[in-house]
Amino acid sequence: MSDQKNGSDTRERILDVAERLFMENGYEATSMRTITSAAEVNLAAVNYHFGSKEALLREVFRRRLAWLNHERLQALDKLEEQAAGAPLKPSQILEAFFGTLLRMGENPALGGMVFLRLLGRTLTEPAEFIRTFFAGEYAEVIDRYKLALFSALPDVPKAEIVWRLHFMLGAMSYAIAGTDVLQVVTGCEVGDLAGEEVTDETDDTVLARRLAQRLMPFLLGGLRAPLPQFDDVQRIKKEPLPKTARDTREKTPDQDPRP
């Protein structure tokens, strides 16, 4: 029993350390040696529990995203049950989807701001293997929330809703990744711009709450923005595909013309 507990503790310690180091340095710049040194374990322990650095990063995300996906689906189920078949309000949908994520930043047990920054950083510069991983992890949740938005905004073309969801996901990714770019552009700390006292000791709960209070109205405003009026739309005529020798050869009556 104690061996199992020790193994579990070691696994969680490796995940916690990897989560922080991947957030601070990025996936590519974080070596397995750096992780093992900070976690005070040998490489054999990491290989035993995870097998590779790619698998380790996937597991760092899986342990957080499992909770997040469950909570998002549960929140949507509850809202739809209360609505009794009526369309939800767009603000309710965004709160259930984006608000649930932002609240993770207030809870260190769920990764806190360390996980949010890691998620944002990874979404803005994803490796191919993690892009595929995210697609699989998010598929059911994204499909459910897209349908909810389609129902809530029946007068908005579905393609436009998908574009706006894309923009909102991008805004969220950059917002939770950190404020490095904003600091480079402005030359000062974000807290200084807002007249707030933000230091390295500022509690993550405060930072997460302030981020939510700024970001959620912005996302809702973007979703509700007037539809674009394109003045350069032209009807695109489909040019016939060139026939190939295979297409032009005479077909016998018993040939199936379908590809």
C-alpha atoms as a printed R data frame, in Angstrom:
    type eleno elety resid chain resno       x      y       z
1   ATOM     1    CA   MET     A     1   0.000  0.000   0.000
2   ATOM     2    CA   SER     A     2   2.810  2.391   0.909
3   ATOM     3    CA   ASP     A     3   4.589  1.571  -2.391
4   ATOM     4    CA   GLN     A     4   1.424  2.498  -4.319
5   ATOM     5    CA   LYS     A     5   1.098  5.746  -2.387
6   ATOM     6    CA   ASN     A     6   4.743  6.588  -2.965
7   ATOM     7    CA   GLY     A     7   4.329  5.874  -6.662
8   ATOM     8    CA   SER     A     8   1.252  8.075  -6.823
9   ATOM     9    CA   ASP     A     9   3.002 10.873  -4.943
10  ATOM    10    CA   THR     A    10   5.982 10.676  -7.288
11  ATOM    11    CA   ARG     A    11   3.730 10.784 -10.323
12  ATOM    12    CA   GLU     A    12   1.844 13.839  -9.062
13  ATOM    13    CA   ARG     A    13   5.082 15.600  -8.128
14  ATOM    14    CA   ILE     A    14   6.446 15.050 -11.627
15  ATOM    15    CA   LEU     A    15   3.212 16.380 -13.140
16  ATOM    16    CA   ASP     A    16   3.225 19.459 -10.904
17  ATOM    17    CA   VAL     A    17   6.841 20.276 -11.701
18  ATOM    18    CA   ALA     A    18   6.421 19.631 -15.429
19  ATOM    19    CA   GLU     A    19   3.319 21.837 -15.504
20  ATOM    20    CA   ARG     A    20   5.239 24.743 -13.978
21  ATOM    21    CA   LEU     A    21   8.366 24.316 -16.095
22  ATOM    22    CA   PHE     A    22   6.444 23.906 -19.352
23  ATOM    23    CA   MET     A    23   4.577 27.110 -18.459
24  ATOM    24    CA   GLU     A    24   7.755 29.028 -17.654
25  ATOM    25    CA   ASN     A    25  10.004 27.824 -20.471
26  ATOM    26    CA   GLY     A    26   7.770 26.306 -23.128
27  ATOM    27    CA   TYR     A    27   7.661 22.682 -24.220
28  ATOM    28    CA   GLU     A    28  10.673 22.719 -26.538
29  ATOM    29    CA   ALA     A    29  12.966 24.545 -24.100
30  ATOM    30    CA   THR     A    30  12.152 22.271 -21.163
31  ATOM    31    CA   SER     A    31  14.375 19.204 -21.034
32  ATOM    32    CA   MET     A    32  13.626 15.972 -19.240
33  ATOM    33    CA   ARG     A    33  16.801 16.539 -17.212
34  ATOM    34    CA   THR     A    34  15.426 19.875 -15.986
35  ATOM    35    CA   ILE     A    35  12.179 18.206 -14.964
36  ATOM    36    CA   THR     A    36  13.818 15.301 -13.158
37  ATOM    37    CA   SER     A    37  16.184 17.642 -11.313
38  ATOM    38    CA   ALA     A    38  13.371 19.946 -10.123
39  ATOM    39    CA   ALA     A    39  11.134 17.002  -9.181
40  ATOM    40    CA   GLU     A    40  14.049 15.253  -7.424
41  ATOM    41    CA   VAL     A    41  13.494 12.008  -9.295
42  ATOM    42    CA   ASN     A    42  15.601 10.053 -11.769
43  ATOM    43    CA   LEU     A    43  14.843  9.710 -15.468
44  ATOM    44    CA   ALA     A    44  13.780  6.112 -14.966
45  ATOM    45    CA   ALA     A    45  10.886  7.285 -12.783
46  ATOM    46    CA   VAL     A    46   9.618  9.656 -15.503
47  ATOM    47    CA   ASN     A    47   9.947  6.944 -18.149
48  ATOM    48    CA   TYR     A    48   8.148  4.472 -15.900
49  ATOM    49    CA   HIS     A    49   5.158  6.733 -15.290
50  ATOM    50    CA   PHE     A    50   4.925  8.514 -18.675
51  ATOM    51    CA   GLY     A    51   7.307  7.013 -21.216
52  ATOM    52    CA   SER     A    52   8.293 10.204 -23.051
53  ATOM    53    CA   LYS     A    53   8.230 13.988 -22.853
54  ATOM    54    CA   GLU     A    54   5.293 14.120 -25.284
55  ATOM    55    CA   ALA     A    55   3.316 11.689 -23.160
56  ATOM    56    CA   LEU     A    56   4.199 13.709 -20.054
57  ATOM    57    CA   LEU     A    57   2.822 16.923 -21.565
58  ATOM    58    CA   ARG     A    58  -0.342 15.146 -22.689
59  ATOM    59    CA   GLU     A    59  -0.862 13.818 -19.166
60  ATOM    60    CA   VAL     A    60  -0.243 17.273 -17.653
61  ATOM    61    CA   PHE     A    61  -3.166 18.526 -19.733
62  ATOM    62    CA   ARG     A    62  -5.342 15.442 -19.426
63  ATOM    63    CA   ARG     A    63  -5.569 15.607 -15.645
64  ATOM    64    CA   ARG     A    64  -6.839 19.222 -15.854
65  ATOM    65    CA   LEU     A    65  -8.941 18.983 -19.010
66  ATOM    66    CA   ALA     A    66 -10.844 15.939 -17.743
67  ATOM    67    CA   TRP     A    67 -12.236 18.086 -14.921
68  ATOM    68    CA   LEU     A    68 -12.770 21.102 -17.180
69  ATOM    69    CA   ASN     A    69 -14.645 19.171 -19.870
70  ATOM    70    CA   HIS     A    70 -16.860 17.486 -17.282
71  ATOM    71    CA   GLU     A    71 -17.701 20.801 -15.624
72  ATOM    72    CA   ARG     A    72 -18.436 22.518 -18.937
73  ATOM    73    CA   LEU     A    73 -20.790 19.758 -20.054
74  ATOM    74    CA   GLN     A    74 -22.451 19.613 -16.649
75  ATOM    75    CA   ALA     A    75 -22.966 23.393 -16.645
76  ATOM    76    CA   LEU     A    76 -24.534 23.272 -20.115
77  ATOM    77    CA   ASP     A    77 -26.743 20.319 -19.160
78  ATOM    78    CA   LYS     A    78 -28.018 22.231 -16.143
79  ATOM    79    CA   LEU     A    79 -28.737 25.385 -18.136
80  ATOM    80    CA   GLU     A    80 -30.590 23.456 -20.848
81  ATOM    81    CA   GLU     A    81 -32.611 21.568 -18.250
82  ATOM    82    CA   GLN     A    82 -33.649 24.838 -16.600
83  ATOM    83    CA   ALA     A    83 -34.516 26.364 -19.989
84  ATOM    84    CA   ALA     A    84 -36.884 23.454 -20.730
85  ATOM    85    CA   GLY     A    85 -36.267 23.534 -24.468
86  ATOM    86    CA   ALA     A    86 -36.012 27.308 -24.862
87  ATOM    87    CA   PRO     A    87 -32.799 28.773 -26.326
88  ATOM    88    CA   LEU     A    88 -30.202 29.850 -23.793
89  ATOM    89    CA   LYS     A    89 -28.928 33.398 -23.506
90  ATOM    90    CA   PRO     A    90 -25.544 33.919 -25.183
91  ATOM    91    CA   SER     A    91 -24.171 35.281 -21.905
92  ATOM    92    CA   GLN     A    92 -25.104 32.029 -20.149
93  ATOM    93    CA   ILE     A    93 -23.299 29.964 -22.770
94  ATOM    94    CA   LEU     A    94 -20.132 32.042 -22.596
95  ATOM    95    CA   GLU     A    95 -20.153 31.986 -18.809
96  ATOM    96    CA   ALA     A    96 -20.458 28.194 -18.783
97  ATOM    97    CA   PHE     A    97 -17.699 27.735 -21.349
98  ATOM    98    CA   PHE     A    98 -15.151 30.472 -20.672
99  ATOM    99    CA   GLY     A    99 -16.106 31.293 -17.086
100 ATOM   100    CA   THR     A   100 -15.562 27.697 -15.992
101 ATOM   101    CA   LEU     A   101 -12.025 27.824 -17.353
102 ATOM   102    CA   LEU     A   102 -11.226 31.165 -15.739
103 ATOM   103    CA   ARG     A   103 -12.437 29.920 -12.361
104 ATOM   104    CA   MET     A   104  -9.740 27.246 -12.514
105 ATOM   105    CA   GLY     A   105  -7.263 30.101 -12.110
106 ATOM   106    CA   GLU     A   106  -8.694 30.796  -8.660
107 ATOM   107    CA   ASN     A   107  -8.124 27.240  -7.445
108 ATOM   108    CA   PRO     A   108  -4.539 25.999  -6.966
109 ATOM   109    CA   ALA     A   109  -5.851 22.446  -6.611
110 ATOM   110    CA   LEU     A   110  -6.972 22.661 -10.247
111 ATOM   111    CA   GLY     A   111  -3.692 24.125 -11.430
112 ATOM   112    CA   GLY     A   112  -4.510 27.780 -10.740
113 ATOM   113    CA   MET     A   113  -2.918 30.445 -12.904
114 ATOM   114    CA   VAL     A   114   0.046 28.159 -13.619
115 ATOM   115    CA   PHE     A   115  -2.188 25.848 -15.618
116 ATOM   116    CA   LEU     A   116  -4.065 28.708 -17.301
117 ATOM   117    CA   ARG     A   117  -0.805 30.279 -18.460
118 ATOM   118    CA   LEU     A   118   0.470 26.913 -19.671
119 ATOM   119    CA   LEU     A   119  -2.755 26.301 -21.591
120 ATOM   120    CA   GLY     A   120  -2.647 29.748 -23.144
121 ATOM   121    CA   ARG     A   121   1.004 29.432 -24.069
122 ATOM   122    CA   THR     A   122   0.512 26.010 -25.613
123 ATOM   123    CA   LEU     A   123  -2.576 27.055 -27.590
124 ATOM   124    CA   THR     A   124  -0.709 29.998 -29.094
125 ATOM   125    CA   GLU     A   125   2.318 27.930 -30.119
126 ATOM   126    CA   PRO     A   126   1.149 24.316 -30.314
127 ATOM   127    CA   ALA     A   127   3.282 21.422 -31.499
128 ATOM   128    CA   GLU     A   128   1.544 19.162 -34.010
129 ATOM   129    CA   PHE     A   129   1.090 16.292 -31.558
130 ATOM   130    CA   ILE     A   130  -0.567 18.538 -28.966
131 ATOM   131    CA   ARG     A   131  -2.809 20.116 -31.606
132 ATOM   132    CA   THR     A   132  -4.127 16.633 -32.395
133 ATOM   133    CA   PHE     A   133  -4.483 15.883 -28.693
134 ATOM   134    CA   PHE     A   134  -6.501 19.054 -28.031
135 ATOM   135    CA   ALA     A   135  -8.779 18.326 -30.985
136 ATOM   136    CA   GLY     A   136  -9.696 14.983 -29.478
137 ATOM   137    CA   GLU     A   137 -10.066 16.263 -25.919
138 ATOM   138    CA   TYR     A   138 -12.271 19.221 -26.895
139 ATOM   139    CA   ALA     A   139 -14.385 17.611 -29.641
140 ATOM   140    CA   GLU     A   140 -17.516 16.748 -27.647
141 ATOM   141    CA   VAL     A   141 -17.507 19.995 -25.667
142 ATOM   142    CA   ILE     A   142 -17.021 22.225 -28.709
143 ATOM   143    CA   ASP     A   143 -19.797 20.447 -30.619
144 ATOM   144    CA   ARG     A   144 -22.252 20.867 -27.750
145 ATOM   145    CA   TYR     A   145 -21.480 24.544 -27.266
146 ATOM   146    CA   LYS     A   146 -21.621 25.285 -30.998
147 ATOM   147    CA   LEU     A   147 -25.130 23.830 -31.129
148 ATOM   148    CA   ALA     A   148 -26.127 25.907 -28.102
149 ATOM   149    CA   LEU     A   149 -24.847 29.083 -29.790
150 ATOM   150    CA   PHE     A   150 -26.621 28.206 -33.049
151 ATOM   151    CA   SER     A   151 -29.869 27.873 -31.100
152 ATOM   152    CA   ALA     A   152 -29.288 31.059 -29.081
153 ATOM   153    CA   LEU     A   153 -28.489 33.149 -32.170
154 ATOM   154    CA   PRO     A   154 -30.837 31.898 -34.911
155 ATOM   155    CA   ASP     A   155 -30.497 35.090 -36.984
156 ATOM   156    CA   VAL     A   156 -26.710 34.855 -37.142
157 ATOM   157    CA   PRO     A   157 -25.260 32.642 -39.913
158 ATOM   158    CA   LYS     A   158 -23.665 29.527 -38.508
159 ATOM   159    CA   ALA     A   159 -20.403 30.280 -40.285
160 ATOM   160    CA   GLU     A   160 -20.282 33.670 -38.556
161 ATOM   161    CA   ILE     A   161 -20.857 32.054 -35.162
162 ATOM   162    CA   VAL     A   162 -17.997 29.647 -35.804
163 ATOM   163    CA   TRP     A   163 -15.737 32.571 -36.768
164 ATOM   164    CA   ARG     A   164 -16.665 34.423 -33.602
165 ATOM   165    CA   LEU     A   165 -16.046 31.341 -31.490
166 ATOM   166    CA   HIS     A   166 -12.631 31.140 -33.143
167 ATOM   167    CA   PHE     A   167 -11.928 34.792 -32.284
168 ATOM   168    CA   MET     A   168 -13.075 34.304 -28.691
169 ATOM   169    CA   LEU     A   169 -10.867 31.234 -28.251
170 ATOM   170    CA   GLY     A   170  -7.928 33.224 -29.610
171 ATOM   171    CA   ALA     A   171  -8.574 36.143 -27.278
172 ATOM   172    CA   MET     A   172  -8.855 33.753 -24.348
173 ATOM   173    CA   SER     A   173  -5.623 31.967 -25.272
174 ATOM   174    CA   TYR     A   174  -3.569 35.155 -25.410
175 ATOM   175    CA   ALA     A   175  -5.192 36.575 -22.280
176 ATOM   176    CA   ILE     A   176  -4.419 33.568 -20.097
177 ATOM   177    CA   ALA     A   177  -0.942 33.065 -21.603
178 ATOM   178    CA   GLY     A   178   0.247 36.161 -19.758
179 ATOM   179    CA   THR     A   179   0.790 39.838 -20.390
180 ATOM   180    CA   ASP     A   180   4.341 39.755 -21.755
181 ATOM   181    CA   VAL     A   181   3.339 41.152 -25.155
182 ATOM   182    CA   LEU     A   182   1.330 43.950 -23.590
183 ATOM   183    CA   GLN     A   183   4.266 44.860 -21.364
184 ATOM   184    CA   VAL     A   184   6.585 44.978 -24.382
185 ATOM   185    CA   VAL     A   185   4.184 47.239 -26.304
186 ATOM   186    CA   THR     A   186   3.417 49.624 -23.438
187 ATOM   187    CA   GLY     A   187   6.761 49.504 -21.656
188 ATOM   188    CA   CYS     A   188   5.173 49.126 -18.247
189 ATOM   189    CA   GLU     A   189   3.381 46.643 -16.070
190 ATOM   190    CA   VAL     A   190  -0.295 46.040 -16.705
191 ATOM   191    CA   GLY     A   191  -1.066 46.779 -13.083
192 ATOM   192    CA   ASP     A   192   0.491 50.224 -13.500
193 ATOM   193    CA   LEU     A   193  -1.763 50.970 -16.473
194 ATOM   194    CA   ALA     A   194  -4.835 50.029 -14.493
195 ATOM   195    CA   GLY     A   195  -3.756 51.865 -11.362
196 ATOM   196    CA   GLU     A   196  -3.550 48.541  -9.552
197 ATOM   197    CA   GLU     A   197  -0.856 47.250  -7.271
198 ATOM   198    CA   VAL     A   198   0.240 43.978  -8.869
199 ATOM   199    CA   THR     A   199   3.416 42.340  -7.570
200 ATOM   200    CA   ASP     A   200   4.920 38.876  -7.672
201 ATOM   201    CA   GLU     A   201   3.201 38.283  -4.336
202 ATOM   202    CA   THR     A   202  -0.278 39.163  -5.607
203 ATOM   203    CA   ASP     A   203  -2.563 36.201  -4.992
204 ATOM   204    CA   ASP     A   204  -3.450 34.193  -8.102
205 ATOM   205    CA   THR     A   205  -7.084 34.222  -7.019
206 ATOM   206    CA   VAL     A   206  -7.107 38.013  -7.353
207 ATOM   207    CA   LEU     A   207  -5.392 37.879 -10.752
208 ATOM   208    CA   ALA     A   208  -7.801 35.246 -12.065
209 ATOM   209    CA   ARG     A   209 -10.851 37.173 -10.867
210 ATOM   210    CA   ARG     A   210  -9.651 40.436 -12.403
211 ATOM   211    CA   LEU     A   211  -8.917 38.668 -15.674
212 ATOM   212    CA   ALA     A   212 -12.430 37.218 -15.761
213 ATOM   213    CA   GLN     A   213 -14.005 40.585 -14.972
214 ATOM   214    CA   ARG     A   214 -12.147 42.156 -17.913
215 ATOM   215    CA   LEU     A   215 -12.349 39.350 -20.430
216 ATOM   216    CA   MET     A   216 -15.932 38.105 -20.128
217 ATOM   217    CA   PRO     A   217 -17.609 41.421 -21.128
218 ATOM   218    CA   PHE     A   218 -15.137 41.706 -24.014
219 ATOM   219    CA   LEU     A   219 -16.017 38.245 -25.317
220 ATOM   220    CA   LEU     A   220 -19.740 38.844 -25.023
221 ATOM   221    CA   GLY     A   221 -19.394 42.173 -26.814
222 ATOM   222    CA   GLY     A   222 -17.587 40.473 -29.677
223 ATOM   223    CA   LEU     A   223 -20.240 37.775 -29.946
224 ATOM   224    CA   ARG     A   224 -22.997 40.411 -30.077
225 ATOM   225    CA   ALA     A   225 -21.195 42.720 -32.528
226 ATOM   226    CA   PRO     A   226 -23.042 43.714 -35.746
227 ATOM   227    CA   LEU     A   227 -22.671 41.313 -38.627
228 ATOM   228    CA   PRO     A   228 -20.037 42.247 -41.199
229 ATOM   229    CA   GLN     A   229 -21.200 43.805 -44.476
230 ATOM   230    CA   PHE     A   230 -18.922 42.574 -47.238
231 ATOM   231    CA   ASP     A   231 -18.803 44.846 -50.279
232 ATOM   232    CA   ASP     A   232 -16.413 42.753 -52.341
233 ATOM   233    CA   VAL     A   233 -18.293 39.480 -52.427
234 ATOM   234    CA   GLN     A   234 -18.281 37.954 -55.876
235 ATOM   235    CA   ARG     A   235 -19.930 34.840 -57.066
236 ATOM   236    CA   ILE     A   236 -17.226 32.290 -57.616
237 ATOM   237    CA   LYS     A   237 -17.904 30.079 -60.571
238 ATOM   238    CA   LYS     A   238 -16.625 26.593 -60.264
239 ATOM   239    CA   GLU     A   239 -14.388 25.783 -63.203
240 ATOM   240    CA   PRO     A   240 -14.892 22.293 -64.595
241 ATOM   241    CA   LEU     A   241 -12.103 19.950 -63.657
242 ATOM   242    CA   PRO     A   242  -9.889 18.873 -66.570
243 ATOM   243    CA   LYS     A   243 -10.756 15.477 -67.870
244 ATOM   244    CA   THR     A   244  -8.187 12.779 -67.486
245 ATOM   245    CA   ALA     A   245  -7.545  9.851 -69.734
246 ATOM   246    CA   ARG     A   246  -9.334  7.744 -67.162
247 ATOM   247    CA   ASP     A   247 -12.415 10.009 -67.337
248 ATOM   248    CA   THR     A   248 -12.567 10.148 -71.130
249 ATOM   249    CA   ARG     A   249 -12.098  6.501 -71.940
250 ATOM   250    CA   GLU     A   250 -15.250  4.712 -72.982
251 ATOM   251    CA   LYS     A   251 -17.054  3.010 -70.165
252 ATOM   252    CA   THR     A   252 -18.688 -0.347 -70.619
253 ATOM   253    CA   PRO     A   253 -22.373 -0.630 -69.658
254 ATOM   254    CA   ASP     A   254 -21.583 -2.602 -66.504
255 ATOM   255    CA   GLN     A   255 -19.088 -0.056 -65.180
256 ATOM   256    CA   ASP     A   256 -20.146  1.913 -62.134
257 ATOM   257    CA   PRO     A   257 -19.740  5.616 -63.049
258 ATOM   258    CA   ARG     A   258 -19.331  6.629 -59.413
259 ATOM   259    CA   PRO     A   259 -15.810  7.190 -58.115
